[in-house]
Amino acid sequence: MSMPVRAENAIRGRDFYKATLTDDGILITSHGHVRSGSYSDYDRHYHSTNASSTSLQSIQSNNTFLETASLVSCVTCLSDTDNNDRLLRAANVSQEQIRQQNGQLSANTVIPFSRILNATYLTSTHNDSSPGLDSVGNDSDRLTKGTDLSNNSKSGTNHDLEDGDGDADDLDDVDISPLVGHSSFSNASQIDSKNNKDFPLVEITLAKPRRHDIVPKRLILSLNQQSKIPIKSDIVEEILSKSYQNIKRERSILVIINPHGGKGNAKKLFMSKCKPILLASKCSIDMAYTKYSGHATDIARTLDIDKYDTIACASGDGIPYEVINGLFQRPDRVDAFNKVAVTQLPCGSGNAMSVSCHWTSNPSYAALCLVKSIESRIDLMCCSQQSYYASFPRLSFLSQTYGVIAESDINTEFIRWMGPARFELGVAFNVLQRKKYPCDIYVKYAAKSKNELKIHYLAYKNRDDTNDNNENDIENDIENGNRDGSGTGSEGSSKKRMVTEMDFKLKYPLDNGIPQDWEKIDPSITDNLGIFYTGKMPYIAADTKFFPAALPSDGAMDLVITDARTPVTRMAPILLGLDRGSHVLQPEVIHSKIVAYKLIPKITSSLFSVDGEKFPLEPMQVEILPGLCKTLLRNGSFVDTEFDSI
Ligand SMILES: Nc1ncnc2c1ncn2[C@@H]1O[C@H](COP(=O)(O)OP(=O)(O)OP(=O)(O)O)[C@@H](O)[C@H]1O
């Protein structure tokens, strides 16, 4: 049996791999190369299980370490580089050895489905003088230059809404070319490969580690239909459905870039690290650049929500805050919060959302998480103060703080050039001064003592583990005619539902005073308050696990309070425990789960910080709004803080 000429043309001069599908991914069984004008290598490899060609032998001679490396690469599928490095070292495989292989995969490598971005039948144009892969190269150029390719297909496109230069700049040799939707591939030639049951030639695009990042990489595979798992008729669909299990494919993304974010690097980071991954995954992308503070709120308030399922903020935490509030101020906010997921591509200096939700602060890995994540609902916190409450209260997704941390966060803006380090410097400075911030605090507890908090945490964490916190189930329910989205499986879960206008209604409006069942925190503590910090996400910065017990939708926020009178010798272990999250276990630290609070400052000069934004020094009342916001959580949960084992 020989290879069809068109298929040979398509892979002429390229490496290809013979492969088979397994439960975990695509197993490479051997490697080949089709020389110009000859397809004998392909035939030899295809028909021989113990191939004896020279090129194969030379590959096999290196197999011992490569097989180890293969296993490692399989295990590390979504980890970032630090993790990869550690595992490779543990397996005694040096990066140099990996590099020597020129990126070739050895037999027995498993490409995990979690790493596969796209799959398509490999096809050739009818014009042999311009073989398919050259066309792909052209396509790639067009995509990276930001040209609108959306005439026939929404997929894999890129439109600049503003700025327009779309200078995908630093892509160097990154391979971003989706074949599907390319008009030069006729239907006839696609059928040619698809219907060839003996030789289904498939091109996959996978996310491949390169230096500290991941980049899209295309591979040609000759797939053995006698695979280890049952294959339905369409092998490409089989690969795609396993690569995107319960995950929405081909997202329509509005990327909002803060050009000043991340010390002015946000645009470059997005273009070079995130965009190639998103395009290779066949997402359609529109881009908007913020021109002033508050612009992202205006964009989110007025955008056409029918066009997007995702708003990705290529920024720090300031832009997601603005976007959530823009959606909240829409007349059709119910539809907006049911339609659009808000996520972050970490291109700012404070990237707590990405660290908590995507488990990484690396923009390329976060982009992979974006396309591979489960849509989930997270709680928001609604903040009311007299000066703005009447128009719109403010939604907070991350934190509110008063005292030492608020001043360190905001008052160190003038040393913005320092990046994240300025925050730590500010905290240390204020703590050492033992500055106090007197106030009254009233709270409605969900779990008051540390013991009750642990019980609450374990109950909700286990519930999340079993429910998978999976918003896609809601979409499936709705498609199946179950309009309230209550689902068939885990009934009663707050996440398995669509939000309604009732979900925006405050239980504790500011004007109604402090309810009877709220407790006042001991004034001897609050008159000497050092840190007041409430949060919904575990990380407030890449290496600061301030809220290790935070959960996406437990209907509560975490409260941390310290007393400014705590001796510096005791504060030192508290601050040094911030990276591990062990500070909350220290006896001097108050740590509770609460559903609402009111803080009344007793000083005249200070501020609040809400999600890193400066808020006025007025009484602040906050309550939780359960499961209001759709976002993308890797594996449906926040990064594991190991709170249960601290
Ligand atoms: N064009 C602009 N000019 C001035 N300010 C802007 C502009 N675009 C956005 N901003 C503001 O910049 C602030 C910080 O944005 P972002 O969080 O993306 O950046 P960052 O680098 O992480 O900064 P931070 O360290 O404050 O978190 C936001 O509050 C936003 O309102």
The ligand as an ORCA input file, in Angstrom:
! r2SCAN-3c Opt
* xyz 0 1
  N      -4.225     54.332     29.341
  C      -4.212     54.432     30.656
  N      -3.746     55.529     31.283
  C      -3.727     55.620     32.615
  N      -4.161     54.664     33.454
  C      -4.626     53.545     32.902
  C      -4.678     53.356     31.481
  N      -5.183     52.136     31.228
  C      -5.460     51.591     32.431
  N      -5.126     52.415     33.431
  C      -5.232     52.173     34.887
  O      -4.074     51.488     35.320
  C      -4.379     50.794     36.536
  C      -3.498     49.576     36.728
  O      -3.772     48.666     35.714
  P      -3.243     47.156     35.758
  O      -3.736     46.484     36.968
  O      -3.569     46.564     34.457
  O      -1.671     47.356     35.773
  P      -0.510     46.874     36.733
  O       0.771     46.977     36.012
  O      -0.733     45.539     37.334
  O      -0.613     47.945     37.842
  P      -0.815     47.716     39.403
  O       0.562     47.506     39.919
  O      -1.470     48.991     39.841
  O      -1.719     46.510     39.606
  C      -5.855     50.493     36.443
  O      -6.463     50.910     37.621
  C      -6.384     51.299     35.253
  O      -7.488     52.077     35.588
*
